[in-house]
Amino acid sequence: MKEKILLRARLCALALAGTALPVAVWAQPGTAAYPAKSIKIIVPFAPSGPNDIIARVVGQKLTEAWGHSVVIDNRGGAGGTIGVELAAKSPADGYTLVMGGSSSLAVAPGLYARLAYDARELTAISNVAFVPYAVAVNPHVPAKTIGELIAASKLQKGGLSFGSSGSGSMSHLAAELLRADSGANLIHVPYKGTAPAVTDTMAGQIDMMIADYAALAPFEKIGKLRLLAVAGSRRAMVAPKLPTIAESGVKGYAVDAWFGIVAPAGVPKELVAKLNAAIVNGLKSADVKQRFGDLGYESIGDSPEQFAATIRADIEKFGRVIKAAGIKAD
């Protein structure tokens, strides 16, 4: 009788153990099973812009790597903050990502009094691409270098006017930082987009602007604009002869416009590592290099830790510029 009771107890224990294991596995799936379905990349701006283009390149490479579709979900508005907020409130399971940029991740925290997310707490996956910005002047402006531009701004009564794609945009902040770091006398003229600002710079309605190199270069070739320098921390691959603003005498100046993948806070490290490896590997492919090169972009593909550090550093940098200049969101 005693032996039967012991045998029954052992059988019950084995049965319980057998049912517990599948439940534990189901509750905490291993990285080997990821991804088991399609992934969504939220683009916090309208289609056809840099965020959208770069997100689609990343999505294609993830599809090729894993065989699951990647859905691009454009959710524009409020300087990119609506789309980032939507992603921030999504489950931290690796299936919802967002293609954030300097404006939505680094500028927005200083520009908007209240945000429903903290960009520093989002899960950084990888910085994907760098988009070089350049300083352009109307050919009638008597300056061929940044030093001459600064000097001309101080001699010109009322200073030199600069256009931007909108208050609080990267083009606005880049020029405000130049003014703060160099003492140049610059007057802001905001536009609703880069194109009208470029048009008025060429027409001489405004004197200069800092914008995406790709938006300016075609007009330099036909003599409508003169490019003086690039704004980034290094020379641009598409314009290696153009010096940086820092090289031109404004020490410490650097504005890098970047676009990278982040996810909700709390994504498991194993999934972060898997996503990072797939994205970085995709950026090394010849077709991506060709695509980015044609657009004037440069691939980055850094580690999650490096990207997180970039986000934190730029939040601090642009926060200082926004506060000093008293910039308000449109």
N, C-alpha and C positions, 0 to 999 in steps of 0.2 A: 504493500500500500504506500509506504514511504517512498519507494523508488518511483512509483507512478506519479506521485505528487511532484517530485523533483524533476522528472522528465517533462511533465506538463508545464512547469514553471520555465524550464529552459526553452521549450517550444514557443511559449508566449513572448519571452524576451527576444528570441530571434525574429518573431513576427513583427514585434514593435520596432526593432532595429531596421528591418527590411522596409517598413513603411516610412520611417523617419528620414532615411537618406534621400529619397526622391524629393520630399518636401523641402529639405535644406538646399538641395541643388536647384530646385525651382525658384526658391526665394533669393538666392544669390548666384546668378549664372556666372560662369567663368568667362574670361575674355575670349576663349576659343570660340564661343558661340556668337560673339559680336563681330559684325552686325548680322542680325537674323531677319532684318526687314529694311525698308527704305529709310534713308536719312533725310532730314529737312535742314536746309540752310536758309535762314532768314536773311534777306537783304534789306536793310533799313532805309533804302532809297529807291527811286523809280528805276525801271529797266534802262539799260544802255549806258549807264554811268560806270565809273571805275569799280565801285563796289559790286555791281551786278556782273560785269565782265569777268572780274577776278573770281567771284563766287562760282560762276559757271565753269571756269577752267578747273577749279578745285573739285567741283562736283563731278565733272567728267572723269578726272583721275581717280576719285574714290570709287566710282562705278566700275572703271576698268580694273581696279585692284580687288574689289570685293564682289562684283557681280550684282549688287543691289542698286536700284535706282536712287538718285539723289534729287530731291524736289527743291527747286528754288522758289522761295516765297517772298515776293516783294511787298514790304510793309513800310512805305515811306511816311514822312511827316515829322515835324518838330525837330529838325536837324538830325534825324536818324535815331532819336531817343525812343520813339514809339516801337520800332522794330526790336531794338536792344532790350527794352522793357519786356516785350512779349517773350523773347528768348530767355531772359533772366527768370521769368516766372514759370518756365517749362520744367518738366521732370529732368533731373540730373542723371539721365541714363545714356547719354551719348548719341541720342537720336535727334536732338534739336541743337543746331549750331547757329551762329550768327556771324556774318562777315562784317566785322566792325572796322572802323577806320579811325584815323586821328581825330576827326571831328566828333564822331559819336561816342568814342571811348575816352579820349584825352581832353578834348575841348569842352564837351557838354557839362562835365561836373563843375566847371568854373562859370559856365555861361547861364545855366539854369538853376534858379534858387532851390527848386525841389525836384529831385529825381526819384523814381520808384526803385532804383537800383544803384549799387555802388560798383563802378567799373573795376575797382581794385579787388573786389571779392569774386568777380566772375572767373571762371576757369580758363586760363590762357592755354591755347593749343599750339599755335604757331603764327608768327608774323609771316605773311605770305609775299607781299610785294611792296616795293618802294617806288613812289611816283615823284620824279624830280620836279621841283619848282624853279623858276628862273625869274630874274628881274628884267623887265622890258620897259623901254622908254620910247616915246615918239622921237623920230629922227631929228626933230627941231630942238630937242632938249640938248644943251651943250655939255654932254657928259658921255664919255666912252669907258669910264671905269666907275666903280662904286665910290671911290674917293672923290672923283669929280662930281658925281651925283650929289653926294653929301654937301660938298662945297657950293654947288649950284643952288641947292635948296635953301642954304643960308643967305645967299645973295639975292635970291628972287623975293620980291616983296610979297608977303603972304605965304611964301613957301611953295613947294611943288605939290600938285594934286596927285593922289593915287586912287585908282579904282579897285574895287573888290567885288567878289561874287555875292556879297551880302554881309551885314554886320555879324561879326563872330565867326565868319568863314575862315578857312585856312589862309586864303589870300589876304584877308584883313589882318589876321594875327601876325602873319609873316612880316607885313609892312610895319605894324605897330612895334614889333620886336626890333626891327631895324631902326626905327625912330628912337626907341628907348636906349639901344646899345650904342648908337652912333651920334645922337644929338641932332640928327637931320630934321629939318623943318618940313614936315609932310602933312598934308590935309586930306582926310578920308572922304571919298565919294562912293557910297555903296550903290551897287546895282543888283538886279534880280537875276543873277547868273553870270558866268564867266564871259560868254559870247558878247553881250552888249558892252561890257567893260573893255574887252579887247577892241571892239569896233570903235569906241570913243577914244581909246588910246591912239589908235592908228590915225583917227581924224584930228587929233590934237585937242579934243574937248577936255581931256585930262592928260597929265604929263607922263604917268608911269603906272605900272602895276606889277605885282608878283603873282604868278599863276603857274599852272601845270605847263611844263616845257612843251608838251605835245600840242597844246592849244596856241602857243606863241610862235614856235619854230617855222611853220609855213609862211608866216607874214614877215619874218626876218629875211627869208630867202628872196622875197620880192621887194625888199627895201622899205616895207611899211613900218617895221619895228626894228629897234636895235637892242640886242640882248647883252647885258653887262656881266652877269654872274649867275651862278646857281645858288639856291638857298640852303641846300642840304649840308650835312656834316662831311660829305665827300663829293668829289667831282662825279658828274653823271656819265654813265657809259655812252649815252646817246650824244653827249656834247663834251668830250674830254678836254677840249681846248678852253672851255669856259671855267674860270676860277670860281671857287666858292666865295661867298661873302666874307667868310673868316679869313681866307687867303688874301682878300682884297683890303684888309686892314681893320675889319670889325671883329676883333678877337672874341672867340667864344660863341659867335653867332652860329646857329644851326636850326633849321626847321625842316624836319623830315616828314613828309606826308606818306603814311603807310596804311596798309590794309591787311588785317589778319583775322584768323578764326578764333572765336571764344565760345564758351558754352556756359550753361548755368553753374552756379557755385556748387561744389560738392561732387562733381563727376569723379568716379574712382580713378586713381592714378594709373591703373592698368589700361583703362580705356583711353585715357589721355595719351599714354605712351603709344598705343596702337594707332590712334588718329594722327598723332604727330609724325610717326614713322611713315605712314601712307602719304601724307601731304608732302613731307620733305622729299620723299622718293619721287613723287609725281612732278615736283618742281624741277627735278634734274633732267627730265625727259626733253629731247630735242624739240618736240613740237611746242611745248610750253615756253621754252626759251625763245623760239622763233616768234610765237604769238606775243609774248611780252615785249620782245625787242621791237617788233613792228609798231607797238603802241607806245614805246618809250618807257615802259615799266622795267623794273629790275626785280628778279625773284630774291627772296630772303631765305625762308625756311629755317628759322632758328628754333631753339628749344623752348619748351613751355616756360622755364625759369627766366630765360632771356627776354621773352616776349612780355612776361608779367613785369619785369623790371623796366622795360621800355614804357609800358602803360603808366606805371607809377611815376616815372621821371617826367613824362610829358604832361601828366595831370598837374604836377607841381609847377612846371615851366609855364604852361599856358594859363594856369590859374593866376600866376603873378602878373602876366601880361594883361589879362582881362580885368583884374582888379585895378592895376595902375592906370589903365586907359579908360576905366569906367564903362566898359562895353556891355551892352544889353542885347539879348536875343531879339531878332526881328519879330 
